[in-house]
Amino acid sequence: MARRYDSSTTTFSPDGRLHQVEYAIEAINNAGTAVGILAADGIVLAGEKHKPSSLLAPSKNSEKMYKIDDHVTSVVAGLTADANILINNSRVTAQRYIYTYQEPMPVEQLVQRTCNYKQAYTQ
């Protein structure tokens, strides 16, 4: 019965539940942790390699750290497959900026564009 009500984030089941929201919360609870620490002489990034559910196919690539541009690196928490879309979009955005302005994209601007891209698909 739940399958009729789990295809949309705005469709309530008869018992008043939003199944898509519950699935998202469960995915967050199963995600690994990523931490970034800013020090006086550099930055430390760490990502937990979390063993996913036995129902998920194991990742061929277990990397959690990705180079976006020469001055930007990202660490992934959660499912790497979901993050790959954001990583690739960020790389393209950074390269388009370099092509247009012949200088590296400011980090805050890159983060803002990536967040806007992600937000557009969660509405």
N, C-alpha and C positions, 0 to 999 in steps of 0.2 A: 504494500500500500504506500510505503514511503517513497517509492520510485516516482510516483506521480507528482510529488511535491518537492523534489530535490534538484530540479533543473534551473531554478531561478532564486536569486537572493531576495526577491520581493513576494514570493508565493508562500503563504503560511499553510501548514498542514492542518487538518481538522482539530488536532490537539494544541494548536497555537505555536508550533515550532517552525523555525527557519532552518531546514536541513543543511543548506549550503553554508550558513554561518557556523553551524556546529561542525561541519567537515573542516572548515578553515581553522577553527579553534583547535581541533584535534591535530591538524597538520603543524600548527605552531607549537603545540605541546611536544610533538615528536621531533622537532628541529634541533639541530646542534646550536652551540653558542659561538658567537664571534665577538672578539674584544679588540679595541684599539686603545693604545695608551700613548699620549703625547708626552715626551720627555724634553729636557732642555736641548739635547743634542740629536734628537731624532724621534722616530715613531716606531712603536712595536705593534704589529698586528698578529692576532692568533685566531685560529678557527678550529673548532672541535670536529673531529671526524666521527660522526654519529652513525651507528649501525642502523640502517632503516629497517622497516618491517619486512618480514620474510615474504610478504605479498608483493613487494616492489622489486623490480629487477635491479641487480647490483650495478652501480655506475661503472662504466669503462674507464672513466677518468676520475680519480679521487682528489683532484686538486680543489682547494678552497680559496686560493689566492690567485687573483687575475690582474694582469697589467692592462690598464685602460689606455694610458698614454705614457710618455716618458716621465711625467711628473705626477701621475695618478695611479694608485693601486687599489684594488677592492678585495675584501674578504667576504666569503659567502657563508651565511647561516641557513640551514634548511636544505631543501632539495636543489641540487645543482642544476637540474634540467630547467627549473623555473627561473633560476638566476641567469642562465645563459642568454636568454632573450634580452634581459636588461643590460648585461655585460656587452653584448654585441651592439645594442642600440647606443650605449654610452661611447663605445669605440668609434662608431660611425659619426656620432655627434661631435666628438673631439676632433676627428680628422677633417670634417667639414669646416669646423671653425679655423683650423690651421690653414686649410686651403684658401679660405676666404680672407683671413686677416694676417696670415704669415706669422702668427705667434700662438703659443699654447693657450688653450681655453682656461679661464680662471676656474678653479675647483668649485667654488660656490655656484657659479653659473652652470657648470656641468651637473652638479647635484640637483639643482633646481629643474633643469630640463629632464633629467632622468626621473625625478619624482613626478613631474607633470605627465610624462609618458606613462608611467605606471598608474597614476590616478585616473587617466582617461579610460583605462580598461577595467577599472574596478567600480565604475559607476553603473 
